[in-house]
Each structure stands twice: as structure tokens, then as C-alpha cells.
């Protein structure tokens, strides 16, 4: 059975498929079907507090991993992801990475802020929250970016991946919500981001640590995705509002964040715009951001900077925001490659080849202009001389 190959053919499949599977099993659990509960009871499963029997609440390691393990597994993922953030980046790649990261972040904050002002920061137009918008628009799909720039971009475009990896996880979303008035204490940032920081430190101190943890980054993803799904109900996904909101979120991510990054590239006189369009996606990792923000809110509530009611607001929108971001992840994964192909064709018609560095491209354009400036001499002209 080619299970892995099948999952890989689905955009964001390593994250999305386990998420849906967990949600499916939890949905069945929440139906509390008599024959299923009788079967579980016959196995000796202990009832829940409300007297029901559920597949995902059988105790032991199984419940700890598949039902209650989301936060721990997310933390492990962030630790491994942090270890891959290489701080040794070439000058041009560093410049491009900073431009892309900053402009994509600016796009997410701007739209999230405007959306919250014009509607509601918790449940605005289409049920989109400011948190969901910022999480989706500021987190790009690093794997797809690397693949697209590897084919259509140049060396420094690919090298920018090292800087772009900084937007993995909840840090930028937390920071944006803090700037918008949410009272997250410093300890909330530390509590959520410490795994990333430690992983980054170890990965940069010793390349062998980075190599050792590299496979674990992908290995952890389906486990924490399943655990996230195990606390969701499929009605969240088959809600027309969620699907429409996710599609709108995807289009905003591609068009607006992509547009912001292209403008930033123009300002800094970059000739090829393959990298901005390759980064105009929503990362599968962003699906975990709402749960991480809710965890930070819980910490904030414990310090007194946020009331229990305010923290509960973040808890309550985890499921809907996760579902919306999941739809955006799938949609951008399908559309962004087409955006890059169109950008490449548009550029090539104007003599801009995305696979060349700026200095190489400049020389190429100069040669083309030189050839065009030489008068064409036909056979008739030669014979008449």
C-alpha cells in the first residue's frame, strides 16, 4: 500500500490528512452511538465525566498521545524546526529573506488589523478572526518555496529559505496580537518560544545536532496534527462559512501578501519576482498556531494580565481558526505554483530570467540591448555595396 505516496500527492497532506482523520474519529465519538459505546464498555473502557465511552478517551499512552498530546507535540515540533534555522546566510540571500519576511508580516498585520476594526477581531466578516488572518498570512510554506525557487528562481532566492524559516510557529502572530492590545506578559512569549530558541541555539552551535533533528521535524507533524484534529468536529470543516472564509483567506494570502512582497522587491530594486510569489502561501505549520496562542493566553490568565474570560475567547476560536487555516493551506498549495509559473512567463517576455542572479541578469540584458542596437543588414544591402 502506497500510503505515504498518496498523502504526499495531497497539498499539505502530511498535516491535513492526520488532522482530518483525528477530527473524523472525534466526530464519531461525539455522536455517542449506542453500539460503539457498548463495544467500548465491553472492553472495560472507563466512562468520561458525562458518562459516555469514546475511542479517544481510553486512558494510558493512547489517550496521552492521540487526544491530549497536541501541546507537547507542537512544542517538540517547534524545537526541531528551530534547530533548522541557520543563521549563517549569504549577504544577498539574507537581504532577500529579510525583505520577504518583513513585507509578508506587514501584509498579515495590516489586513488583520483592518479586518478587526471594520468587523470584529474575534469573529469578523465570514467568521474570520484577526488571529486566523495573521497566522495564515504571515506563515509561508517553506518546502514549497524551496521547491519553486529551486526550479524557477536563483541561488539567493533559495538561500533566503534560512531566514524565512523564522516565520515558522506562533511568534509573529503572538507579537502582532500584543501590538494590537492583547495583554500577553513576557513569560507567555518565553513559555511558547523557548523550544524554538533552544533548538535554534543547539542547531547553530553544532551542525550535527541540526542534522540529527532534521528528520524529526517532519516525523512529528502528523502526530500533533492528529491530536489537534482529535479535539475538533468535522462540522467545523463542512460548515460553508468555514470553507468560504478559508478560500477568502487563501486569496488574500496570495494576492495581498504576494503583492506586498513584490512591491518590497521593487523598492529594493530586485529584478526577478519569483521569490515573492513562491512565498505567497499559507504553511501547514500555521494550523498549529491557534492552539499555541491559546496556550499563551492560558499563561497570561495565570499571571493576571488577562482575565479568564479573555483567555477563554482564544480557547473558543481554536477549532474554527484551525479549520479556516487548513482550507487556506490546501488552496494556496494548489494556486501558488500557478502564480509562480505565470510570473516566470511574464518576466521572460521582458527578458528577465528568474534563474539568474541580478548581476548575471544585468549582463544578459546588456548583451541583448547591444545586439538590438546593431543595425540589421539584409542581403540586398550587401549586394548593393
C-alpha angles and dihedrals in degrees: 000000000000097000096148093046090051092050091048091056090060115082107252087357097154088062103027101047097054089042092056092043092053090047091049093054092044090050090054089048092052092053087065092209109198097228092051093047091049090051092051091045090053089056090057097254113165116239122247121248090273093049100258131128119226137181092228095049104060095118129231126068092329095062092039092055105033102033109021103025101086098103096043092046092046089053091051090049091051090049092053092043090051091054090060094056100107112201093192101089129155118252099253092040090049091051093050093045092052092047093050095044094047097045094044089050091048090052092051094047093045095051093041091050094047092045091052094048096047095045126357130311093222103039110004131156111343089004092287116151126209088243093056092048095050093042092051099040098045098046114076128195100255095189093053091044091054092047095048096044089044089060103031104018138063135255096274091048089057092043091057087072089085091062095039089058086073090077091062110113136013102304099101092042091050091048092049093049089049091053089050093057107273108140104232111161120221090256090061089059091045093048093052100036102039093090090054092047094049092046091049092049094050094043092053095042093053124021089201090063089052091050091047093052097039096089091045092063091069095034093061095049100079092045097054090039090056091047090051090050091047088069095049135077123227090232084075089064099040092050106114089218091057093048093047091045091049092050092049089047090052093050092048089050094051100038103033103032090039089049092049091052094047090051090049090051090051091050090053091045098245109162102204122060099191093109096055093052092043089056095046094101141098116249121231085229089066088072088075095051098086091055091048091050090049089052090052090049090054089054090048090051090053091055093050095241089109126037121236089248092053091049090048090058089065091046091052096054097047094094097046094042091048091052093048092049090048091057090047091050093054094043096049091046088058098042106036095070088056090050090053093048091050091047090050093051091047092051095046091055086060094047095257112133111196095206092065124084116239094260091048090046092049091054091047092052091047090053091049092050091048092053091048092050093057109094113246112239117203128203091260091059092051094049093049094056 
